[in-house]
Amino acid sequence: DVRFAKSGYKYAGAPFAWYVIPPGVKTMLHISECNGRYKMVCTLVEALPTNHFITSYSHGKFRPLKGTLQELFDQLIKIGVTQHYGIVEGDYTAELENLAGLLEFDFYRI
């Protein structure tokens, strides 16, 4: 990202700091390890139209397709998820559940 090269930012990930997630339905996925087991946690969200609003790690605005934002984050915390998510356009929750089964990961669909 040439904006990074010409800026005073020096931290890892800074070239990604200007990215804004485009609007539409997305699959949001978290994968982590805890006590020797891997877990996959996924949900569907709608990325909302927005302009770039902060040069940081906030890449857009979204809302869950089911329930409220408070309910989504309550469930994430209860499962033991903190941060770092992969986001892809479309609904891949069924494919992720199949993959989790093949890999013997714990799977949570919110």
Backbone as JSON, one array per atom type, in Angstrom:
{
  "sequence": "DVRFAKSGYKYAGAPFAWYVIPPGVKTMLHISECNGRYKMVCTLVEALPTNHFITSYSHGKFRPLKGTLQELFDQLIKIGVTQHYGIVEGDYTAELENLAGLLEFDFYRI",
  "N": [[0.86, -1.17, 0.0], [0.85, 2.02, -1.04], [0.18, 4.24, 0.42], [0.93, 3.58, 3.0], [3.72, 3.37, 2.72], [4.39, 6.01, 2.33], [3.78, 7.18, 4.69], [3.91, 7.96, 8.25], [3.51, 5.7, 9.7], [4.58, 2.81, 11.44], [4.03, 0.3, 12.31], [3.25, -3.22, 12.39], [0.83, -4.45, 10.13], [-0.15, -2.03, 9.41], [-0.43, -1.32, 6.61], [-2.89, -2.43, 6.05], [-4.62, -0.82, 7.35], [-6.28, 1.02, 6.11], [-8.3, -0.32, 4.89], [-11.7, -0.95, 4.09], [-14.43, -2.9, 4.82], [-16.54, -4.16, 2.33], [-20.1, -3.57, 1.78], [-22.68, -6.0, 2.59], [-23.74, -9.48, 3.05], [-21.78, -11.45, 5.17], [-19.6, -14.13, 6.15], [-18.33, -14.58, 9.31], [-15.49, -15.62, 10.97], [-13.75, -17.2, 13.61], [-10.82, -18.78, 14.76], [-9.21, -20.68, 17.18], [-7.01, -22.04, 19.75], [-7.42, -23.89, 22.71], [-6.58, -25.34, 25.71], [-5.5, -27.61, 24.41], [-7.35, -28.19, 22.43], [-8.83, -27.28, 19.35], [-10.95, -24.64, 18.25], [-13.64, -23.53, 16.24], [-15.47, -20.71, 15.56], [-18.29, -19.31, 14.25], [-20.37, -16.96, 12.5], [-23.06, -15.21, 10.86], [-22.93, -12.01, 9.47], [-24.01, -8.71, 8.6], [-22.31, -6.52, 6.7], [-22.23, -3.09, 6.87], [-22.9, -0.2, 4.84], [-20.3, 2.17, 4.82], [-18.01, 4.87, 5.27], [-14.42, 5.17, 5.24], [-13.23, 5.58, 8.48], [-11.35, 5.63, 10.54], [-7.9, 5.4, 10.87], [-6.79, 2.59, 11.52], [-7.48, -0.45, 13.14], [-10.14, -0.83, 12.79], [-12.32, -1.89, 10.55], [-14.75, -1.46, 9.37], [-18.35, -1.37, 9.64], [-20.8, -3.43, 11.15], [-23.64, -5.63, 11.53], [-25.17, -8.27, 13.37], [-26.86, -11.0, 11.75], [-28.68, -12.45, 13.17], [-30.3, -11.79, 16.18], [-29.13, -9.34, 18.63], [-26.37, -6.99, 18.67], [-25.22, -6.92, 21.2], [-26.03, -9.44, 22.19], [-24.62, -11.11, 20.42], [-21.89, -10.53, 21.06], [-21.93, -11.25, 23.77], [-22.27, -14.03, 23.52], [-19.92, -14.7, 22.12], [-17.97, -14.07, 24.06], [-18.74, -15.85, 26.08], [-18.15, -18.31, 24.85], [-15.46, -18.02, 24.66], [-13.96, -16.41, 22.99], [-11.83, -13.88, 21.79], [-10.51, -11.92, 19.94], [-9.63, -11.16, 16.51], [-10.68, -12.12, 13.52], [-11.69, -13.85, 10.58], [-13.14, -12.73, 7.6], [-15.46, -13.24, 5.06], [-17.14, -12.84, 1.95], [-20.5, -13.87, 1.67], [-22.27, -16.93, 2.63], [-20.73, -19.31, 4.36], [-21.06, -21.07, 6.39], [-22.01, -23.75, 6.59], [-20.07, -25.19, 5.16], [-17.85, -24.62, 6.76], [-18.59, -25.89, 9.12], [-18.54, -28.57, 8.26], [-15.78, -28.76, 7.65], [-14.69, -28.34, 10.22], [-15.57, -30.67, 11.45], [-14.13, -32.63, 10.0], [-11.55, -31.94, 10.76], [-11.68, -32.38, 13.42], [-12.28, -30.29, 15.17], [-13.77, -28.25, 17.72], [-16.95, -26.85, 17.14], [-18.79, -23.91, 16.75], [-21.72, -22.31, 15.95], [-23.07, -19.25, 15.75]],
  "CA": [[0.0, 0.0, 0.0], [1.73, 3.18, -1.15], [-0.14, 5.18, 1.5], [1.75, 3.19, 4.14], [5.11, 3.7, 2.42], [4.56, 7.46, 2.41], [3.26, 7.66, 5.97], [4.75, 7.8, 9.42], [3.15, 4.48, 10.41], [5.68, 1.86, 11.44], [3.6, -0.92, 12.98], [2.76, -4.32, 11.55], [-0.58, -4.36, 9.81], [-0.54, -0.67, 9.01], [-0.95, -1.21, 5.24], [-4.29, -2.86, 6.05], [-5.38, 0.1, 8.18], [-7.22, 1.82, 5.32], [-9.29, -1.19, 4.26], [-13.08, -0.91, 4.56], [-15.18, -4.08, 4.37], [-17.68, -3.75, 1.5], [-21.41, -3.97, 2.3], [-23.26, -7.28, 2.21], [-23.71, -10.58, 4.02], [-20.44, -12.03, 5.31], [-19.33, -15.12, 7.18], [-17.27, -14.13, 10.21], [-14.92, -16.83, 11.57], [-12.62, -17.15, 14.55], [-10.22, -20.08, 15.07], [-8.19, -20.6, 18.23], [-6.72, -23.25, 20.5], [-7.55, -23.74, 24.16], [-6.44, -26.61, 26.41], [-5.22, -28.7, 23.49], [-8.43, -28.36, 21.45], [-9.1, -26.13, 18.48], [-12.37, -24.31, 18.09], [-14.06, -22.62, 15.17], [-16.68, -19.99, 15.93], [-18.68, -18.52, 13.08], [-21.69, -16.36, 12.46], [-23.31, -14.37, 9.7], [-23.12, -10.6, 9.76], [-24.19, -7.82, 7.45], [-21.44, -5.35, 6.69], [-23.05, -1.93, 6.52], [-22.18, 0.83, 4.07], [-19.63, 3.17, 5.65], [-16.77, 5.43, 4.75], [-13.26, 4.98, 6.11], [-13.42, 6.54, 9.58], [-10.22, 5.7, 11.45], [-6.74, 4.67, 10.36], [-6.49, 1.66, 12.6], [-7.92, -1.8, 12.86], [-11.59, -0.84, 12.59], [-12.41, -1.99, 9.09], [-16.11, -1.29, 8.9], [-19.45, -1.5, 10.59], [-21.61, -4.58, 10.82], [-24.67, -6.05, 12.48], [-25.44, -9.7, 13.23], [-28.13, -11.31, 11.08], [-29.57, -12.97, 14.21], [-30.12, -11.18, 17.49], [-28.54, -8.01, 18.76], [-24.92, -6.95, 18.79], [-24.91, -7.3, 22.59], [-26.17, -10.9, 22.29], [-23.51, -11.72, 19.69], [-20.65, -10.43, 21.84], [-22.09, -12.07, 24.97], [-22.01, -15.42, 23.13], [-18.49, -14.83, 21.82], [-17.24, -14.07, 25.33], [-19.08, -17.1, 26.77], [-17.41, -19.38, 24.18], [-14.04, -17.8, 24.94], [-13.34, -15.76, 21.83], [-11.47, -12.5, 22.09], [-10.34, -11.05, 18.78], [-9.1, -11.69, 15.25], [-11.69, -12.83, 12.75], [-11.65, -13.84, 9.13], [-14.45, -12.35, 7.06], [-15.55, -13.51, 3.63], [-18.46, -12.57, 1.41], [-21.37, -15.03, 1.49], [-22.53, -17.82, 3.76], [-19.91, -20.52, 4.31], [-21.16, -21.72, 7.7], [-22.14, -25.21, 6.42], [-18.75, -25.69, 4.77], [-16.97, -24.53, 7.93], [-18.99, -26.96, 10.04], [-17.98, -29.8, 7.7], [-14.33, -28.72, 7.84], [-14.43, -28.54, 11.65], [-15.76, -32.1, 11.71], [-12.99, -33.35, 9.43], [-10.35, -31.6, 11.54], [-12.0, -32.67, 14.83], [-12.33, -29.03, 15.93], [-15.07, -27.87, 18.28], [-17.59, -25.91, 16.22], [-19.89, -23.1, 17.3], [-22.37, -21.41, 15.0], [-23.89, -18.29, 16.51]],
  "C": [[0.9, 1.23, 0.0], [1.42, 4.22, -0.08], [0.7, 4.86, 2.73], [3.2, 3.61, 3.91], [5.39, 5.19, 2.58], [4.11, 8.04, 3.75], [4.28, 7.48, 7.08], [4.44, 6.54, 10.2], [4.27, 3.46, 10.31], [5.29, 0.51, 12.03], [3.08, -1.96, 12.01], [1.26, -4.17, 11.32], [-1.02, -3.01, 9.32], [-1.0, -0.57, 7.56], [-2.42, -1.59, 5.13], [-5.19, -1.84, 6.74], [-6.4, 0.93, 7.42], [-8.34, 0.99, 4.7], [-10.66, -1.01, 4.91], [-13.81, -2.11, 3.96], [-16.37, -3.62, 3.54], [-19.0, -4.27, 2.07], [-21.83, -5.36, 1.8], [-23.13, -8.32, 3.3], [-22.34, -11.24, 3.98], [-20.48, -13.16, 6.34], [-18.15, -14.61, 7.99], [-16.79, -15.35, 10.99], [-13.76, -16.5, 12.5], [-12.13, -18.58, 14.75], [-9.16, -19.86, 16.14], [-8.04, -21.94, 18.92], [-6.85, -22.94, 21.98], [-7.49, -25.14, 24.78], [-6.28, -27.8, 25.46], [-6.28, -28.97, 22.45], [-8.55, -27.09, 20.62], [-10.59, -25.9, 18.4], [-12.54, -23.34, 16.94], [-15.38, -22.01, 15.63], [-17.07, -19.13, 14.75], [-20.1, -18.0, 13.23], [-21.83, -15.59, 11.16], [-23.55, -12.94, 10.16], [-23.42, -9.87, 8.46], [-23.25, -6.65, 7.62], [-22.26, -4.19, 6.15], [-22.23, -0.93, 5.71], [-21.56, 1.86, 5.03], [-18.41, 3.7, 4.91], [-15.65, 5.11, 5.72], [-13.34, 6.02, 7.23], [-12.29, 6.58, 10.58], [-9.08, 4.88, 10.85], [-6.24, 3.77, 11.48], [-6.98, 0.29, 12.19], [-9.44, -1.91, 12.85], [-11.83, -0.79, 11.1], [-13.83, -1.85, 8.56], [-17.1, -1.35, 10.03], [-20.28, -2.69, 10.17], [-22.68, -4.78, 11.88], [-24.87, -7.55, 12.3], [-26.77, -9.92, 12.5], [-29.15, -11.87, 12.06], [-29.27, -12.25, 15.51], [-29.49, -9.8, 17.44], [-27.02, -8.12, 18.82], [-24.48, -7.36, 20.2], [-24.98, -8.82, 22.75], [-25.02, -11.62, 21.59], [-22.23, -11.69, 20.53], [-20.74, -11.18, 23.16], [-21.78, -13.54, 24.67], [-20.53, -15.64, 22.82], [-17.66, -14.91, 23.1], [-17.5, -15.37, 26.09], [-18.3, -18.28, 26.17], [-15.91, -19.24, 24.43], [-13.28, -17.21, 23.78], [-13.0, -14.33, 22.2], [-11.43, -11.65, 20.84], [-9.79, -11.84, 17.61], [-10.1, -12.63, 14.57], [-11.35, -12.79, 11.27], [-13.05, -13.52, 8.64], [-14.42, -12.57, 5.56], [-16.99, -13.28, 3.18], [-19.24, -13.87, 1.23], [-21.51, -15.85, 2.76], [-21.75, -19.12, 3.57], [-20.0, -21.3, 5.62], [-21.28, -23.24, 7.57], [-20.79, -25.82, 6.06], [-17.77, -25.67, 5.95], [-17.31, -25.6, 8.96], [-18.45, -28.31, 9.56], [-16.47, -29.87, 7.91], [-13.96, -28.96, 9.3], [-14.58, -30.01, 12.01], [-14.59, -32.92, 11.2], [-11.72, -33.15, 10.25], [-10.49, -31.92, 13.03], [-11.85, -31.43, 15.71], [-13.71, -28.92, 16.58], [-15.65, -26.8, 17.37], [-18.75, -25.22, 16.9], [-20.42, -22.22, 16.19], [-23.3, -20.53, 15.82], [-24.95, -17.74, 15.58]]
}
